[in-house]
Structure formats: structure tokens, C-alpha cells
């Protein structure tokens, strides 16, 4: 597995070794020792999640005030544009974002440390999105930042993929601008 740093401290793009031939492929999607070797982190994951979404569905930007979740995310089918936003007040990159296309073909993964907001938009007809978390989901602590907050300025590749307007849940439509959002301590 190869790990590449991003413009936000702690956010990593991971590329597992994929062994393929005419029959298909094999890869370790997660190995605790390998993850620790390439990231320098020894993480206890407590929950695995799997979502399926249609083209144009945008989920996020989510985070938890308490029980913040680090997330190791990947796509098993389809393609998404995945985004992490630094909402750590003391961070030199507070309010900045990084994004990467995750697909079933490129097998990339993104490590999003606890304390960042996270979201993605589906670029393919549908996508199966899988992620491991470092803490349990706590809906009472979940908050949402507006996906289109101009002060963050995420360059979502919507038009390039024929998406005129993203499909949002009621919770995501109610997301607040970063300047108004309740942030973790």
C-alpha cells in the first residue's frame, strides 16, 4: 500500500496493491499492520458502513461534535468525488478542503482523520461507498456544513459529469455555512 499526503495535515490518499489478471483481481482493502506502516497510525476501527447512492446524490458535509469519527473510505462499485474539510479551529488549514475521485477501478482510499467534515457526490449511475470509522455514529452529535458554502469553495465536478443540481437529503439541505456552524471544541 502506498500513502500520499494531501494539502491538509493528516488526510491521506491510500493506494493498495492490486493483483490482477484476466480472471479478475485481489487486494487487501485493509490490513492493520500495513495501514500503520504507511500512515504511522495504529487505529481501532469500531464500525463498518456501506451506502449505495444514485448519480448526483451528494452526502455531507458531515461531522460529529462529540465522538468524532476518523473515516477510511473507499468505493466498491461506481465512482464518487470525495471531500474532506478541515474544521479544526487551531489548524493552519482551517476551512480548506481536499478532494479525490474514488472509483472501483482506481481502488484508491481516503483517510479522513477525526475532527474533519466529510462528504461525497456520486459521479457514476450509482456507487457503493464503504467506510470504516474510529467511533460509533451518534446522530445527536452529528452536524452538517453546507456543501456549497462559498467561503470553503469546493470545486465539485458536477457539470463535468452531467449533474445539474445535486440530490440532497433534508438534513444536507439544512447544512449551515462554516461561519455559522457549531464546531467541535
N, C-alpha and C positions, 0 to 999 in steps of 0.2 A: 504494500500500500504506500502511496505517495501522498504527502500532505503539503499543501501550498498555503502560505499566509495570504491574507487579504488586507485591504486598507483599514480594517477595524481589528484592533488587537483582540486575539482570541478566536476570531472567526476563521475557520479553515475549510478549504476545499480538499476533499479526500478522493483519491482515485485508486480503487482496489485493483489488484492484479486479476485480470480476467483471462482464463484459459479457454480458448475456443477452437473449434474445427467445424467441419461440415455437419456434424451431429448436433451442435449447439454450443453451450458454454458452461463453465463452472467458475464461481468466485465465492470467496468468503465475504459476505456482506458485513460481518462484524466478527472481530476476534479481539478480546480484551487486551491481550498482550501486544498485539500488533498496533492497536489503537494507542495504547500507552507509549509504545516505542516511537511512533511518528508524531504524536501530539504532545507528549510529555505529561499527559493527564491519566490518572487512574480513576475512572468514573464507575459509579454504581448506577446502572440504569434500572428503573423500577417499573416502567410501563412501556409497552409497545402499542402503537396506534396505526391504524390503516384507514385511509379515507379514499373514496372514489368520487371524482367530480367530473362534470361535463366541461366542454370547451367554454372558456370565458368566465368560469367561476373563479372569483377572487376571494381568498380567505385571509383575513388579517386586517391590520397588523396587531397580533395578539401578544399579550404578556400577562404575568400574574404579579400582583403586589406582594403577596406572601407565597411561600412555596414556589419561588421562581424555577422555571424548568429550563435546563440545558437540553438541547434537542440535536440528535443526529438524524438527519433527514435524507431520504432518497426516493426515487421513483422506480417502481417495478414495471409499470406499463404506461406508455404515453410520454408527455413532456410538460414541464412546468418552468416558469421563471420564478425562482425562489429568492426571497429578500430577507435580510437581517438589518435592523435599525438599532443603532447604539442609543439607548435611553439611560445609560449610566451617567448621572449628573456630573460626577468627578472625572469622567473620561475626556481626554483631549479630542476624541472623535464624536462627542455627544451630538446627536441629531443627524449624523451621517449614516449612509446606507451602503450596503454591498449587495449585488445580485448576481446570480449564476443560473444558467439553464441546466436543469437536471432532467435527464431522459433515461428511458430504459436502455437506449443504445450506448450512451456515453458512460453509464454506470457511476457517474460522479455522486458524491455525497457532500452535504454541508454540515459542519459542526457549528451550531449556534449556542454560545455559552448562555448560562442563566443570566438574566438581567438585560437581555436584548428583546426587542419586539420582533415578531416573525410573521411573514405572510408569503403567499404564492398565488400565481394565476396560472390556470391550465391553458396550454397552448395547443394541445392536440384534441382530437374528438372527445377523449376522456383521459383521465390519468389516475393511476393507483399510487397514492402517496403514502409512504411508510416512514414512521419516525419512532425513535426510542427517546424516552425522557428521563431526566435525573430526579424528578419529583412527581408526585401524583397531581392529576388535574384537580383544581379547586375552583369550581365555577364562581363561587362567592368572591374570589380574589382576582378573577380574570377582568382585564380591561382591554380596550381596543383604541388604537390610534387610527385616524382617518387615512385610508390608503392613498388618497390624493392630496395630502397636506402639502401645499406649495413650499413651505419652509423646509421640508425634507427633500422634495423634488425627485421622487423616484421615477426613473425613466422606464415605466412599464412598457414592454414591447407589444402593446395591444394591436395597433393598426397593422404592424408588420405581420401579424397572424390573423388578420381579418376579424378582429374583435372590436366592435364599435363602442360598446359600453360593457364593463364587467358585470357579471351576475353576483349580487351581494346578498348576504343574509340580512335580516333586520338588525342584528347586533352589529354587523360590519357597516351598514348604512349609518348607524348612530355613532360611529367612531369619532373621537374628538381630535382636533389639531394638537400637535405635540405641546404647544404653548399652554393649552388648557387641560391637558391630560394629567390625571393623578398618577404620579410616578413612584416606583419603589424607593424606600429610604436609601 
